[in-house]
Amino acid sequence: MSDILIVDDERDIRELISDILEDEGYATRKAGNSEECMVELNQELPALLILDIWLKDSQMDGIDILKTVKRDNPEVPVVIISGHGNIEIAVAAIKQGAYDFIEKPFNIDQLMVVIRRAMEASQLRRENTDLRRKETGGSEMVGSSASFRALVGQLDKVTKSNGRVMLSGPAGSGKEIAARYIHMNSARASAPFVTVSCAGIEPDRMEEVLFGRETSERGVEPGLLEQAHGGVIFFDEVADMPLGTQSKILRVLVDQQFQRVGGNDKVRVDLRVISSTNKDLEAEINADRFRQELYHRLNVVPINVPSLADRREDIPQLAEYFIAQFNESQGLPLRALADEAVALMQTMTWPGNVRQLKNMVERVLILGDGTGPIEAKDLPREEEKVVEEGRVVLSGALATLPLREAREAFEREYLLTQINRFGGNISRTASFVGMERSALHRKLKSLGVVTSNKTGARIAHVEKEEDMV
């Protein structure tokens, strides 16, 4: 995408423009009618299209070609030329998305000024697209726990297909990163990845944002679906999409085409659809908040993204990754993690999941003194916090219990936390807490704690009272 395609039914004009541009160092291709033009466009997209508005012996005129190019490849700038130019044609061409309009016979200097500006615009658009892909890349999957490896294994299976994927999991667990991982490892990796924040767009603007619009004042304004043409459209938290929009998206999935708001032309799109949700969509369907037909269309390959609590073993690796990331992007200090800090992070609750961990790391790096490893005292505490060395403030519930019950409650919670921290591995837990494996088993039994297998990891939980009788 580095040359200029010249389309004009007059051979002398084609050759003249081509010679001028090649003298200026540009590579060119030429077409004499709409059929040749479409062949050249399908073979390889040009950096710029110079297009005669009147084409003899052609199935399409310049405006028809312009509409097609702007529909399928809106990033290609188009300069319209015509020997029959008037203000109405110029306005019509600009409204359809043309970069500029030049009337024949043209002044060479004027032609070169317009072409240079159009080529600069084309280059800037490509650079901006590349930058957006780099900035929003976020496709690196970090972890080594059993549940994480199982997730990556599932993602790898769907990267080479075009099947629709539904990613479910709690808020902040990394569903968008998983979606980007699919995209960046697929055949569409060089094409756009466009996110639709279904919860963040006002319902009355949703269709305009998705489908774009056409107005007499502003012409064609492509929506997110057009911008994602050839790549991936990611419906983030799809359960929050308005019901009316759901039915129209369902139609797009069936027909692979739609109409812009205020427009009459059909816009064709080639898209892969990935969706995410932190809600139970079947419950949403039963409550008449989500269309069952759309659910079946989107939920071709369901994949669950585990919470951070289900992959505590990954917390040190994730924290170190975020520290390095903030050092590179913001210049924050590159600090190590003390063992005590790691242990504390693995025992904390993480309702905000990976996003919460990332935010906490950023806060510690910003507020810290920037020297030495991150210690446990540098981390924000939850229900209990260190107020001075050797002393903790108890939570209200624990402070009201008799000593024996408080000790048992503490031991139970402490051992539950450590077992979960080590992914249910009793041997590693026993080594960390300083007990023999057999002694730990006896302690767990006396406290009413059992272990069960869940998603490949052994997770500890407290037996119900009726199970202990």
N, C-alpha and C positions, 0 to 999 in steps of 0.2 A: 504494500500500500504506500508507494512512494512516487508513482508517476501521475501524469495528467491525461485524462481521456477527453478527446475533442470529438464532438458529435455535430456534424453539419452536413446538409445534403449537397452543398457546393464544394466540389473537390478543391478548387483554388483557395477557398477560405480555410479549409482544413489544413492544407499544406502550408499556407501563409502563417497561420497561428502556430503550427507545429515547428516551422523553421525558426520563428521568433523565440519560442520557448526553449528550443534546443540550443540556440545561440546563447541563451541565458543560463544554460546548464541543467535544464529540466528534461527528464525522460518523458516521452509522449506515446500515446496510442491514438488511433483514429477510427471513427465509424461514420458511415454515410447514411444510415437509416436506423430506425428503432430496433430492428431485429439484430443488426450488427452490434448496436449499443448494448442490448441485453446480454448478448453472448459474451462481450468483453466484461461486463459487470459481473456475470456469473463466474467467469474464469478467474478474475482477481479484482478486488475492489481498488479503485484509484484513490490517490490522495485528494484529487480534485476533479470535478466533472464540469467541462465547458460545453454548454448545451444550446443548440439552436432551437428556438421556440417553434419554428415552422419546418417540418420535415416532409418533403415530397415522397410519394410512393412508400409511405410507412403506415403501419397499423396504429402507431401511437404518435401523438405530437409531443412537443417538448414539455408541456404541462403534465401530460399523462406520465411521461418518464420521470419527471420531477416528483410527482405524487408517489410513484412506485419506489423510487430511491429513498425518499424521506420516510416512507412507511417501513421499508425493510432494512435500510442502512442509514439512519438519521445522522450518523457521525460524518458522512461524506458531504463536504460543501459543494454546492452547485452554483455556477455562474451562468446566467441566462444571457444569450445574445440573440438579436433579431434585427432584420432590416425593415420590419414593419412596426417598430416599437412605438408605444404611446404610454401615457401614464397609467391607463387602466390595466394594460398587460403587465407593466412593471409591478403595480400593486398586487395583482393576482399572483404573480410569481413569488413575490416576497411573502405573501400570506401563506403560500404553500410550502414555504421553507427555504426558498432560494437565498443564497448568501448575498448576491448582488445582481444587477441588470445592466447590460451594456448594449447600446444601440449601434447597429451597423449603418454606414461605415464608421468604424471605431478609430480612435486615436491610439497609436501603439503605446505611447507613454501612459495613457489612461488605462489601457488594457493591462499593462504590466503592474501598475499600482494596485489594481483590483486583484490580480492573480497573486501577487506577493502577499497581500493581506489575507486572502483566502487560504493560501498555503500555510501562513503563520497560524491562522485560526485552526486549520486542520492539525498542525503539529501540536499546538497547545491542547487541543481536545484529546489527542492520543496520549500526551504526557499526563494530563489530568486524570484520564482513565487509568493509566498505569499507576499513578500515585494513589488513587483511590483504592486500587486493588492491593497495593502494598500496605497502605494505612489500615485498611479494614481486613487485611489478610487473616490474622487471628485464627489460622487453621492448624497451628501446631498443637498436637495432642500430647499432654504431659502426664505421666504416671506409669506405674508398674504393678499395681495391685491386681488381684484376680478379677475383680469386677470391671476394672478399667480395661484389662486385656480382652475381656469378653466383649466389651463395648466396641473396641477398635476392630476386633475380629468381625463383628457384624457390619460395621461401617465399610470395611474393606470389601465385603461381599457385594455391596450395592454401588460401589464407585464406578464400575465399568458398565453399568446399565443405565437406562433412562427411567427406571421405575420410580414412582412417587413414594416418598418416604415420610412417615409421621414420627417425629421425635417427641417422646413424652418424658417428663421429669420435672422436679420442683424448680421454682424460679432460682436463677443464678447457678444452675448446675452445669452449664456449658452447652446448651442445645444449639445455639448459633455457631459455636466453634465446631461442633460436630457436623453441622450442615456445611460449613466452609471446608471442612476436611474432605467431605464427600466431593464437593465441587472441585477443589484443588487437585484431587487425585483422579479426576474423571477426564473424559475426552473433551469436555467443555471448559477446561481450566483457563484457557485464554479468553473466554467469553465473559460477559458481565455476570456478577452475582449481586442481585438487587434484593434488599430486605424491605418487606412491608410490615411496619409495626402496627399490627391490627388494633392494639390497645391504645396506641398513641395518636391515631388519626381520628379527627372528629367524624362521627357517623355521616353527617350531611356532606362531607367532603370526600368520603371514601371512594366513591365511584369516579370522581374527577381525578383524584390522585392516581387511581389504578389505571383508568382507561384513557386519561388525557382529555383534552377538549379542543373544540374548534370555535373560534369567534371571528366576527368580521373585523374587530379591532386588533386582535393579537395573532390571528391566523391559527396555525396548528401548534399545539403544545402537547408533546408526547407524554403519556403517563408512564407509570413504573413498569407496566407489562411490556410496553414497546421498548423501554430502556433495557429490559432484560432479554430481548430477542436474541436467540441463539445460545443463551446461557441458562442461569437458574433464577427463579423467583422463589424467595423464601418468605412464607407467611408465618411471621413470628407471633405466637400466642393467637392462633387462628380461631380459637373459641370466642374471641372478642370481636370478630367480624360481624357487622350488622346482617340481620337475616335477609334483607333485600339484596345486599351485595352478594351474599352466599349463593343465591339462585343464579346471579349473572356470572359469577366465577365458575359455577358448575357448567354453564353453557359454554364458557371459554374452554374449559377442559375437554368438552365434547367436540366442539367445532374448531378449536385452535384459531379462532378469529373473533373479533368484536368490533363495535363502533365506538368512536370517541363521543364524549358528551357534546351534543350540538352538531355532530357530524353525520354524514350519510354513507361515507365510504367504509367498506369492510377492511379491517386491518388484520393481516395474518401474522401469527407469531409462532415461533418454534421455541418451546420452553420446557425445562425440567422443573417440576414443582416439588419443593420440600417444605413441610410444615412442622410447627412445634406447638405444644400445649402443656400447661401445668395443671389442666383441669381434666376431670373424667368426662370425656366427650359423650360416652353413652348416657351418662346422667344428664348432660346438657341436651341430648336428643330427647330424652324422656320428659324434660322440662320445656320442650318446644323452643329451645334457644339455639339449636344447631340442626341443620338439615341432614337427615340420615343419608340421602343420596350423595351429598358432598363428602360426608364422612367416609363412605365406602370408596369414593374416587380418590381421596387423599391418603387413606390408610392402607395402601397396597402393601407396604413393608413397614410394619410398626417396630420401632426400636426404642428401648427404654434407656435414658441417660441417668446413671445412678447419682444419688445425692452425695455430698462430701462425707456425710456420716457413714456411708456404705463403702468409702474408699479412704479411710483415715491414714492408711499406710502411705498414701500419695502426698499427704500434707507437706512433709519436709521438701520433697522434690518440687512441688508447686510453689512453695514459698521462695525457694532458691531461684526458680525460674522467674518469678515476679520481681525479685530483687535485681536480677540481671537485666530484666526488661526495663525497669524504672531507671536503672543506671544509664542504659543506652538511650532511652527516649527523653528523660528529664534531667539527666546528670545527677541523680540522687546517689548517695554513697553506696558503694558495693560492699555490703557488710555480710559477715558470716552469721550463722545461727548457732547459739550455744545449745548444748544438749538439753539443758533445763527448759529452754524456750521451745524446742521441738516437742519435748514431752508435754508441756502445757498446751501447745496448740493442738496436739493429738487428743487431748482430753476435753477440750472446749466443745460446746455445742455450736453448730453452724447453720442457723435457720436460713441465712442468705447464701449458703453453699460456697462455691468457688469464687463467686463475685465478692462475697463478704470477706473471704480470706485475702483476695487481691487488694481490696480497699483497706484492710487492716495493715497489710504490709506497707502500702503507700503511706499511711498515716504515721506508722512507726519510723519510717525512713525520713519523713519530713520533720517530725517533731524531735527526733533523736539528735544526739550531739555529733553523729556522723563518724564516731571512732569506735573501734573494738567491735566484737560480736554483739548481736542482739541478745539480750538477756531476758529471762522470764519476767523480771520486774518492768521491762519496757513494754510488755504486752498489756492491753486492756483486759481486765478480769470481769467475770460475770457475777454470779451470785456470791462468790467469796472472793476477797481480795486481800493481798498482803498489806498490812498497815505499818508494820515494823518487823524487823527480822525475828522469826520464830513465833510470830503471833498472827492469827487470822481472825477476821470477823465472820462469825457463823451466820448462815441464813436464818431467818426468823423461825422456820419450821423446826430446824435442827436444834436451835437454842432452847426450845420449849420442852424437849423430850428428857426423860430420866437418863442418867448416864449410860446404863446398859443398853437401852433402846437406841440412844444416840450413837453409841459405839457401833452397834450392829448395822444401823442405817448408813453410817459412814463407811464401814467396811464393805457393805453390799454395793454401795454406789461407787466406791473406789475400785473394787475388783471388776464390776461391770464395765467401768470406764477403761480400765487397762486391758481387759479381754477384747473389747471392741477396738481399742487402739491397735492391738496386734492382730486384728482380723480373725479373732477367735482361736488363735494359736496358744494353747495352754502352756506348752513348753517355754515359749518366749515370754509369756506373761509371768510364769513362775520364776524365771531367771531375773526378770526386771524387779519384781516385788520382793525377791530374796527368800523364796520359799521352795521347798522340794515340791516336785510335781504332785506326788501323792498327798502331801499336806494341803496343797492348794485345792485338790479335788475334794478333800474332806471339808475344808473351810467353805467351799462353794455349796456343798450339800447342806451343811449346817445353816447357811444363810438363805437357803431356798432358791439358789441360783442354778439354772441349767443352761446347757448350750444346745443350739440346734443349727442345722445346716440351712443357709439361706443364700441363694444366688452364688453358690460356690465358696462362700465364706462362713465360718462358724461364728454366729453372733449370739452373745449372751443376753438373757432376759430373766426377769424374776417370775417364778412360778405363781400362778393364781392360787389364792388361799385354798380354794376347793381342791386343787390338785395336790396340795401338801397334806391334806387330811389322810 
